Amino acid sequence: MNATLKRLFDILSSTAALLVLAPLLLLIAIAIRLDSRGPILFRQRRIGLDGQPFRVLKFRTMVDRDPDSIDQHQEQVVSAGVDPRITRAGRWLRATSLDELPQLWNILRGDMSVVGPRPILPEQVEVVPPSYASRFSVRPGLTGLAQVRGRRTLGWIQQLEADTEYAAQHNLLYDLGLILKTVYVVLTGQGVYGEAGINWRTYRDSLRNRQQGDTK
């Protein structure tokens, strides 16, 4: 897709969405404030276009913690809505994917696109094989191919495969199709939580075990 056209679509769609959804965003902010202590928004360092870091915005769905103090290598994977770290409001926000709406601001700023690979954590970069590096050639997205194929139920390598496939063939019609599919996925609540055994940490550990075996 022409980069200028994609960026224009991102600006127009994110601006329109922010204006239309403003009352809903306000209601969500009030619900979070009344439900638990802590900030309304959760800001976390992620990796975007060309491997550059930025701060992604989300509505806070968990008990208040400093994002930079979380050891992502040791953090337990959220695999169910009953996780004690998730607030009451957070369970609803995650189930409906409304916690992602503040990323419309990231899109307007140019950190993200409406459609693209989901932005990954800095700690995850080390387990992105070179053959999947093309995922960083496009802006990360609010939704993407991996999200409509299974979201968090996909394994780490399956997610990367979807990301690189998108980077290789995206165009405006393709993006519009993924947006429509995303609406269906969100409305049906598919893939909100995934099994702990198929995440990037498991893949990292398998690589380490393989390397240790090779040195014996």
C-alpha positions in Angstrom: 0.0 0.0 0.0 1.2 3.5 -0.7 2.6 4.8 2.6 1.0 8.3 2.1 -2.4 6.8 1.5 -2.2 4.5 4.5 -1.1 7.4 6.7 -3.9 9.6 5.4 -6.4 6.8 6.2 -4.9 6.4 9.7 -5.3 10.2 10.4 -8.8 10.5 9.1 -10.1 7.3 10.7 -8.5 7.8 14.1 -9.7 11.5 14.3 -13.2 10.5 13.4 -13.2 7.6 15.9 -11.9 9.8 18.7 -14.6 12.3 18.1 -17.5 9.8 17.8 -16.3 7.7 20.7 -15.5 10.6 23.0 -18.5 10.1 25.3 -17.7 6.3 25.6 -14.1 7.1 26.4 -15.2 9.5 29.1 -17.5 6.9 30.6 -14.8 4.3 30.6 -12.4 6.7 32.3 -15.0 7.4 35.1 -15.5 3.6 35.5 -11.8 3.0 36.0 -11.4 5.8 38.4 -14.3 4.6 40.5 -13.3 1.0 40.4 -9.7 1.0 41.6 -6.8 3.3 42.6 -4.3 4.3 40.0 -4.1 6.2 36.7 -6.8 5.8 34.1 -4.3 5.1 31.3 -1.6 2.5 31.2 1.6 3.6 29.3 4.1 0.9 28.3 7.2 0.9 26.2 6.8 -1.0 23.0 8.7 -1.5 19.7 7.3 -0.1 16.5 8.3 0.9 13.0 11.9 0.1 12.2 12.5 -1.2 15.7 12.0 2.2 17.3 10.5 2.4 20.8 7.4 4.3 21.8 4.8 4.5 24.6 1.6 2.6 23.8 -1.6 3.8 25.5 -4.3 1.5 26.9 -7.0 1.9 29.5 -5.7 0.4 32.7 -7.2 -3.0 33.4 -4.9 -4.3 36.2 -4.0 -3.2 39.7 -1.8 -0.1 39.6 1.9 -0.9 39.0 4.8 1.0 37.4 5.1 -0.5 33.9 8.9 0.0 34.0 9.2 -2.0 37.2 7.6 -5.1 35.7 10.0 -7.9 34.9 8.5 -9.1 31.6 10.8 -12.2 31.7 9.2 -13.3 34.9 5.7 -11.9 34.6 3.0 -14.5 34.7 1.0 -14.7 31.5 -2.6 -13.5 31.8 -4.5 -16.6 30.6 -8.0 -16.0 32.1 -10.3 -13.1 33.2 -10.3 -14.3 36.8 -6.6 -13.3 37.2 -6.4 -11.4 40.5 -4.3 -8.7 38.9 -7.2 -7.7 36.7 -9.7 -5.2 38.1 -13.5 -5.6 37.9 -13.6 -2.9 35.2 -10.6 -4.4 33.6 -12.3 -7.8 33.0 -15.1 -6.1 31.1 -12.7 -3.9 29.1 -10.5 -6.8 28.1 -13.5 -8.9 27.2 -14.7 -6.2 24.8 -11.3 -5.0 23.7 -12.3 -1.5 24.7 -9.0 -1.2 26.7 -7.2 -0.7 23.4 -9.2 2.4 22.3 -6.6 4.9 23.6 -4.3 3.6 20.9 -6.3 5.8 18.5 -4.2 8.6 19.9 -1.1 6.6 19.1 -2.4 6.2 15.5 -3.1 9.9 15.2 0.5 10.7 16.5 2.0 8.3 13.9 3.3 5.7 16.4 0.8 3.1 15.1 -1.5 2.4 12.2 -5.1 1.1 12.3 -3.9 -2.2 10.8 -0.5 -3.8 11.3 1.4 -6.2 13.5 0.7 -5.6 17.2 3.5 -3.7 18.9 5.8 -6.0 20.9 7.6 -5.5 24.2 11.4 -4.7 24.1 12.0 -8.0 25.8 10.3 -9.8 22.9 12.7 -8.5 20.3 15.4 -11.1 21.2 13.0 -13.9 20.3 12.1 -12.6 16.9 14.1 -14.7 14.4 15.8 -12.7 11.6 13.4 -14.3 9.1 10.5 -12.4 10.7 12.3 -9.0 10.9 10.1 -7.6 8.1 7.3 -7.2 10.6 9.1 -4.1 11.7 8.9 -2.6 8.2 5.4 -1.4 8.8 3.8 0.5 11.7 2.3 -1.6 14.4 -1.5 -1.8 14.3 -4.5 -1.5 16.6 -5.5 -4.8 14.8 -3.9 -7.0 12.3 -3.8 -10.4 10.6 -2.8 -12.3 13.8 -5.7 -10.7 15.6 -8.3 -12.0 13.2 -6.6 -15.4 13.0 -6.8 -16.2 16.7 -5.4 -13.3 18.7 -3.8 -14.7 21.9 -4.6 -18.3 21.1 -1.9 -18.3 18.4 1.6 -19.4 19.3 4.5 -17.0 19.2 5.8 -18.2 15.8 2.3 -18.2 14.4 1.9 -14.6 15.4 5.2 -13.7 13.7 4.2 -15.6 10.6 1.0 -13.6 10.3 2.9 -10.4 10.9 5.4 -11.0 8.1 2.6 -12.1 5.8 0.8 -8.9 6.4 3.9 -6.8 5.9 4.5 -8.5 2.5 1.0 -8.1 1.0 -0.9 -5.3 2.7 -3.0 -2.8 0.7 -6.0 -0.6 1.4 -8.6 -3.2 0.5 -6.8 -5.8 2.5 -6.8 -3.5 5.5 -10.5 -2.8 5.1 -11.2 -6.5 5.1 -9.2 -7.1 8.2 -11.0 -4.2 10.0 -14.4 -5.9 9.1 -13.1 -9.2 10.4 -11.9 -7.6 13.6 -15.4 -6.3 14.3 -16.7 -9.9 14.1 -13.8 -11.2 16.3 -14.4 -8.5 18.9 -18.2 -8.9 19.0 -17.9 -12.7 19.4 -15.2 -12.4 22.0 -12.8 -14.7 20.3 -9.2 -15.2 21.4 -9.3 -12.7 24.3 -7.1 -15.0 26.5 -4.6 -17.6 25.3 -2.9 -20.6 26.9 0.3 -19.9 28.9 2.1 -22.7 27.1 2.2 -21.0 23.7 3.6 -17.6 24.5 6.9 -15.9 23.7 8.4 -16.8 27.0 7.9 -20.5 26.3 9.6 -20.1 22.9 12.5 -18.2 24.6 12.9 -21.0 27.1 12.9 -23.7 24.4 15.7 -21.8 22.6 17.8 -21.6 25.8 17.3 -25.3 26.4 18.3 -26.1 22.9 21.4 -23.9 23.2 22.4 -25.5 26.5 22.0 -28.9 24.9 24.2 -28.0 22.0 27.0 -27.0 24.4 27.0 -30.3 26.3 
